[in-house]
Amino acid sequence: MKTAISLPDALYSEAEKTAQSMGIPRSQLFARALEEFIEHHRRENITDKLNNVYSLVSKRETEDLTNPGLESIRNLTKNDTW
């Protein structure tokens, strides 16, 4: 599909140079860049959703959890003199 977009002159110039250095048409550069941009934001959306889910776990539910490694160290060093 063809479309027309407006770009600042400096950005257009950089895109032109980049496409030439990559040996691809400018339109392919724009398509790749847009695909990467969309994928990046898709991943951000997933991260936001996961953060939201994990924020629903109350601190109270996790307060009862103990750190087995820390408990082990406490038991091993309880009679040590410092």
DSSP file (Angstrom, degrees, kcal/mol; ACC not computed):
  #  RESIDUE AA STRUCTURE BP1 BP2  ACC     N-H-->O    O-->H-N    N-H-->O    O-->H-N    TCO  KAPPA ALPHA  PHI   PSI    X-CA   Y-CA   Z-CA
    1    1 A M              0   0    0      0, 0.0     2,-0.3     0, 0.0     0, 0.0   0.000 360.0 360.0 360.0 137.9    0.0    0.0    0.0
    2    2 A K        +     0   0    0      2,-0.0     2,-0.3     0, 0.0     0, 0.0  -0.724 360.0 169.4 -95.0 146.6    1.3    3.4   -0.8
    3    3 A T        -     0   0    0     -2,-0.3     2,-0.4     2,-0.0     0, 0.0  -0.976  27.1-130.1-149.5 160.1    0.9    6.3    1.6
    4    4 A A        +     0   0    0     -2,-0.3     2,-0.3     2,-0.0    -2,-0.0  -0.950  26.6 176.5-116.2 135.6    2.3    9.8    2.0
    5    5 A I        -     0   0    0     -2,-0.4     2,-0.5     2,-0.0    -2,-0.0  -0.935  25.6-127.8-133.0 157.8    3.9   11.1    5.1
    6    6 A S        +     0   0    0     -2,-0.3    -2,-0.0     0, 0.0     0, 0.0  -0.911  29.5 178.6-107.0 133.4    5.5   14.4    6.2
    7    7 A L        -     0   0    0     -2,-0.5     2,-0.1     2,-0.0    -2,-0.0  -0.955  35.8-101.2-130.0 148.9    8.9   14.3    7.7
    8    8 A P     >  -     0   0    0      0, 0.0     4,-2.4     0, 0.0     3,-0.2  -0.427  39.2-115.8 -62.5 146.9   11.3   16.9    9.0
    9    9 A D  H  > S+     0   0    0      1,-0.2     4,-2.4     2,-0.2     5,-0.2   0.878 114.0  52.2 -54.1 -43.1   14.1   17.5    6.4
   10   10 A A  H  > S+     0   0    0      1,-0.2     4,-2.2     2,-0.2    -1,-0.2   0.896 110.5  47.5 -64.5 -40.2   16.8   16.3    8.8
   11   11 A L  H  > S+     0   0    0     -3,-0.2     4,-2.5     2,-0.2    -1,-0.2   0.907 111.6  50.6 -67.5 -41.2   15.0   13.1    9.5
   12   12 A Y  H  X S+     0   0    0     -4,-2.4     4,-2.5     2,-0.2    -2,-0.2   0.914 110.4  50.1 -61.1 -42.5   14.3   12.5    5.8
   13   13 A S  H  X S+     0   0    0     -4,-2.4     4,-2.3    -5,-0.2    -2,-0.2   0.910 111.3  47.7 -63.9 -43.3   18.0   13.1    5.0
   14   14 A E  H  X S+     0   0    0     -4,-2.2     4,-2.6     2,-0.2    -1,-0.2   0.890 111.6  50.9 -65.0 -39.4   19.1   10.6    7.7
   15   15 A A  H  X S+     0   0    0     -4,-2.5     4,-2.7     2,-0.2     5,-0.2   0.917 109.5  50.7 -63.6 -42.7   16.6    8.0    6.5
   16   16 A E  H  X S+     0   0    0     -4,-2.5     4,-2.2     2,-0.2    -2,-0.2   0.929 112.6  45.7 -60.2 -47.0   18.0    8.4    2.9
   17   17 A K  H  X S+     0   0    0     -4,-2.3     4,-2.5     2,-0.2    -2,-0.2   0.905 113.6  49.7 -63.6 -42.1   21.6    8.0    4.1
   18   18 A T  H  X S+     0   0    0     -4,-2.6     4,-1.9     2,-0.2    -2,-0.2   0.923 110.5  49.0 -65.0 -45.0   20.7    5.0    6.2
   19   19 A A  H  X>S+     0   0    0     -4,-2.7     5,-2.3     1,-0.2     4,-1.0   0.913 112.6  48.7 -61.5 -42.4   18.7    3.3    3.4
   20   20 A Q  H  <5S+     0   0    0     -4,-2.2     3,-0.4    -5,-0.2    -2,-0.2   0.914 110.9  49.3 -63.9 -42.3   21.6    3.8    1.0
   21   21 A S  H  <5S+     0   0    0     -4,-2.5    -1,-0.2     1,-0.2    -2,-0.2   0.812 114.2  46.0 -68.9 -27.7   24.2    2.5    3.5
   22   22 A M  H  <5S-     0   0    0     -4,-1.9    -1,-0.2    -5,-0.2    -2,-0.2   0.597 109.4-125.8 -86.6 -12.2   22.0   -0.6    4.1
   23   23 A G  T  <5 +     0   0    0     -4,-1.0    -3,-0.2    -3,-0.4    -4,-0.1   0.836  69.4 118.8  70.9  33.6   21.5   -1.1    0.4
   24   24 A I  S   <S-     0   0    0     -5,-2.3    -1,-0.3    -6,-0.2    -2,-0.2  -0.900  71.5 -93.1-126.7 157.2   17.7   -1.1    0.7
   25   25 A P    >>  -     0   0    0      0, 0.0     4,-1.9     0, 0.0     3,-0.5  -0.357  35.5-118.1 -65.0 150.0   15.0    1.1   -0.7
   26   26 A R  H 3> S+     0   0    0      1,-0.2     4,-2.4     2,-0.2     5,-0.2   0.876 114.7  56.8 -56.2 -40.3   13.9    4.0    1.5
   27   27 A S  H 3> S+     0   0    0      1,-0.2     4,-2.2     2,-0.2    -1,-0.2   0.862 105.5  51.1 -63.2 -34.3   10.3    2.6    1.7
   28   28 A Q  H <> S+     0   0    0     -3,-0.5     4,-2.7     2,-0.2    -1,-0.2   0.887 108.0  52.7 -69.2 -38.0   11.7   -0.7    3.0
   29   29 A L  H  X S+     0   0    0     -4,-1.9     4,-2.6     2,-0.2    -2,-0.2   0.938 110.6  47.2 -59.9 -47.0   13.6    1.2    5.7
   30   30 A F  H  X S+     0   0    0     -4,-2.4     4,-2.3     1,-0.2    -2,-0.2   0.896 111.9  50.4 -63.1 -40.1   10.4    3.0    6.7
   31   31 A A  H  X S+     0   0    0     -4,-2.2     4,-2.3     2,-0.2    -1,-0.2   0.928 112.4  46.6 -64.0 -45.1    8.5   -0.3    6.8
   32   32 A R  H  X S+     0   0    0     -4,-2.7     4,-2.5     1,-0.2     5,-0.2   0.923 112.3  50.4 -62.4 -44.1   11.2   -2.0    9.0
   33   33 A A  H  X S+     0   0    0     -4,-2.6     4,-2.3     1,-0.2    -1,-0.2   0.905 111.2  48.2 -62.3 -41.6   11.4    1.0   11.3
   34   34 A L  H  X S+     0   0    0     -4,-2.3     4,-2.5     2,-0.2    -1,-0.2   0.899 110.1  52.0 -66.8 -40.3    7.6    1.0   11.7
   35   35 A E  H  X S+     0   0    0     -4,-2.3     4,-2.5     1,-0.2    -2,-0.2   0.928 111.4  47.0 -60.7 -45.0    7.5   -2.8   12.4
   36   36 A E  H  X S+     0   0    0     -4,-2.5     4,-2.5     2,-0.2    -2,-0.2   0.904 111.7  51.1 -63.8 -41.2   10.2   -2.4   15.1
   37   37 A F  H  X S+     0   0    0     -4,-2.3     4,-2.0    -5,-0.2    -2,-0.2   0.928 111.8  46.4 -61.8 -46.2    8.4    0.5   16.7
   38   38 A I  H  X S+     0   0    0     -4,-2.5     4,-2.0     1,-0.2    -2,-0.2   0.916 112.9  49.4 -64.0 -44.0    5.1   -1.4   16.8
   39   39 A E  H  X S+     0   0    0     -4,-2.5     4,-2.2     1,-0.2    -1,-0.2   0.898 108.8  53.5 -62.8 -40.5    6.8   -4.5   18.2
   40   40 A H  H  X S+     0   0    0     -4,-2.5     4,-2.0     1,-0.2    -1,-0.2   0.929 111.9  44.2 -59.6 -46.3    8.5   -2.4   20.9
   41   41 A H  H  X S+     0   0    0     -4,-2.0     4,-2.0     2,-0.2    -1,-0.2   0.802 108.9  57.2 -72.4 -28.5    5.2   -0.9   22.0
   42   42 A R  H  X S+     0   0    0     -4,-2.0     4,-1.8     2,-0.2    -1,-0.2   0.922 108.7  46.9 -64.5 -43.6    3.5   -4.3   22.0
   43   43 A R  H  X S+     0   0    0     -4,-2.2     4,-2.4     1,-0.2    -2,-0.2   0.891 109.5  53.8 -65.2 -39.6    6.1   -5.6   24.4
   44   44 A E  H  X S+     0   0    0     -4,-2.0     4,-2.6     1,-0.2    -1,-0.2   0.905 106.7  52.6 -60.3 -40.9    5.7   -2.6   26.6
   45   45 A N  H  X S+     0   0    0     -4,-2.0     4,-2.2     1,-0.2    -1,-0.2   0.897 108.5  49.7 -62.4 -41.4    2.0   -3.2   26.7
   46   46 A I  H  X S+     0   0    0     -4,-1.8     4,-2.5     2,-0.2    -1,-0.2   0.919 110.6  50.3 -63.6 -43.2    2.6   -6.8   27.9
   47   47 A T  H  X S+     0   0    0     -4,-2.4     4,-2.7     1,-0.2    -2,-0.2   0.916 109.3  51.2 -61.4 -43.9    5.0   -5.6   30.6
   48   48 A D  H  X S+     0   0    0     -4,-2.6     4,-2.0     1,-0.2    -1,-0.2   0.908 110.5  49.1 -60.0 -42.7    2.4   -3.1   31.8
   49   49 A K  H  X S+     0   0    0     -4,-2.2     4,-2.3     2,-0.2    -2,-0.2   0.919 112.0  47.9 -64.6 -43.3   -0.2   -5.8   32.0
   50   50 A L  H  X S+     0   0    0     -4,-2.5     4,-2.7     1,-0.2     5,-0.2   0.908 110.4  51.9 -64.1 -41.2    2.1   -8.1   33.9
   51   51 A N  H  X S+     0   0    0     -4,-2.7     4,-1.7     1,-0.2    -1,-0.2   0.892 109.4  50.8 -60.5 -38.9    3.1   -5.3   36.3
   52   52 A N  H  X S+     0   0    0     -4,-2.0     4,-0.7    -5,-0.2    -2,-0.2   0.923 110.6  48.1 -64.9 -44.7   -0.6   -4.6   36.9
   53   53 A V  H >< S+     0   0    0     -4,-2.3     3,-1.2     1,-0.2     4,-0.4   0.943 113.2  47.3 -61.2 -48.1   -1.3   -8.3   37.7
   54   54 A Y  H >< S+     0   0    0     -4,-2.7     3,-1.0     1,-0.3    -1,-0.2   0.792 104.1  61.2 -68.0 -26.4    1.7   -8.6   40.1
   55   55 A S  H 3< S+     0   0    0     -4,-1.7    -1,-0.3     1,-0.2    -2,-0.2   0.706  94.2  65.6 -71.0 -17.0    0.7   -5.4   41.8
   56   56 A L  T << S+     0   0    0     -3,-1.2     2,-0.6    -4,-0.7    -1,-0.2   0.685  77.2  96.0 -77.7 -18.0   -2.6   -7.0   42.8
   57   57 A V  S <  S-     0   0    0     -3,-1.0     5,-0.0    -4,-0.4     2,-0.0  -0.626  82.1-127.9 -73.0 120.2   -0.8   -9.6   45.0
   58   58 A S     >  -     0   0    0     -2,-0.6     4,-1.0     1,-0.1     3,-0.4  -0.330   6.1-126.4 -72.8 152.4   -1.0   -8.0   48.4
   59   59 A K  H  > S+     0   0    0      1,-0.2     4,-1.4     2,-0.2     3,-0.3   0.824 109.9  63.9 -63.7 -30.9    2.1   -7.5   50.5
   60   60 A R  H  > S+     0   0    0      1,-0.2     4,-0.7     2,-0.2    -1,-0.2   0.883  98.1  54.1 -62.1 -38.4    0.3   -9.4   53.3
   61   61 A E  H  4 S+     0   0    0     -3,-0.4    -1,-0.2     1,-0.2    -2,-0.2   0.822 114.6  41.0 -65.1 -30.4    0.3  -12.6   51.1
   62   62 A T  H >< S+     0   0    0     -4,-1.0     3,-0.9    -3,-0.3    -1,-0.2   0.598  96.2  78.3 -94.6 -11.6    4.0  -12.3   50.6
   63   63 A E  H 3< S+     0   0    0     -4,-1.4    -1,-0.2     1,-0.2    -2,-0.2   0.831  89.8  56.8 -65.8 -30.7    4.9  -11.3   54.2
   64   64 A D  T 3< S+     0   0    0     -4,-0.7    -1,-0.2    -3,-0.2     2,-0.2   0.627  85.5  99.7 -76.9 -12.6    4.6  -14.9   55.4
   65   65 A L    <   -     0   0    0     -3,-0.9     2,-0.3    -4,-0.1    -3,-0.0  -0.532  61.1-156.0 -74.8 138.8    7.1  -16.2   52.9
   66   66 A T        -     0   0    0     -2,-0.2     3,-0.1     4,-0.0    -2,-0.1  -0.794  20.5-116.9-112.6 159.3   10.5  -16.7   54.3
   67   67 A N     >  -     0   0    0     -2,-0.3     4,-2.5     1,-0.2     3,-0.3  -0.842  21.1-160.1 -94.1 106.5   13.8  -16.8   52.5
   68   68 A P  H  > S+     0   0    0      0, 0.0     4,-2.2     0, 0.0    -1,-0.2   0.848  90.6  53.8 -59.1 -34.7   15.2  -20.3   53.0
   69   69 A G  H  > S+     0   0    0      2,-0.2     4,-2.0     1,-0.2     5,-0.1   0.916 110.3  46.1 -65.1 -42.6   18.7  -19.2   52.2
   70   70 A L  H  > S+     0   0    0     -3,-0.3     4,-2.4     2,-0.2    -1,-0.2   0.907 112.4  50.3 -66.7 -43.0   18.6  -16.5   54.9
   71   71 A E  H  X S+     0   0    0     -4,-2.5     4,-2.4     1,-0.2    -1,-0.2   0.892 109.2  52.6 -61.8 -39.6   17.1  -18.9   57.4
   72   72 A S  H  X S+     0   0    0     -4,-2.2     4,-2.4    -5,-0.2    -2,-0.2   0.916 109.8  47.8 -62.8 -43.9   19.8  -21.4   56.7
   73   73 A I  H  X S+     0   0    0     -4,-2.0     4,-1.9     2,-0.2    -2,-0.2   0.907 110.6  52.2 -64.1 -41.7   22.5  -18.8   57.3
   74   74 A R  H  X S+     0   0    0     -4,-2.4     4,-0.6     1,-0.2    -2,-0.2   0.925 111.5  46.6 -60.3 -44.1   20.9  -17.8   60.6
   75   75 A N  H >< S+     0   0    0     -4,-2.4     3,-0.6     1,-0.2     4,-0.3   0.903 113.1  48.8 -65.4 -40.6   20.8  -21.4   61.7
   76   76 A L  H 3< S+     0   0    0     -4,-2.4     3,-0.2     1,-0.2    -1,-0.2   0.806 120.2  36.2 -68.9 -29.2   24.4  -22.0   60.8
   77   77 A T  H >< S+     0   0    0     -4,-1.9     3,-1.2    -5,-0.2    -1,-0.2   0.301  82.5 105.2-108.6   9.3   25.7  -18.9   62.4
   78   78 A K  T << S+     0   0    0     -3,-0.6    -1,-0.2    -4,-0.6    -2,-0.1   0.802  89.2  38.9 -65.1 -27.7   23.5  -18.7   65.5
   79   79 A N  T 3  S+     0   0    0     -4,-0.3    -1,-0.3    -3,-0.2     2,-0.1   0.362  90.3 116.7-101.8   5.5   26.3  -19.8   67.9
   80   80 A D    <   -     0   0    0     -3,-1.2     2,-0.5     1,-0.0    -3,-0.1  -0.462  57.9-140.6 -73.5 144.0   29.1  -17.9   66.2
   81   81 A T              0   0    0     -2,-0.1    -2,-0.1     1,-0.1    -1,-0.0  -0.907 360.0 360.0-104.3 132.9   30.8  -15.3   68.2
   82   82 A W              0   0    0     -2,-0.5    -1,-0.1     0, 0.0    -2,-0.0   0.415 360.0 360.0-104.9 360.0   31.7  -12.2   66.3
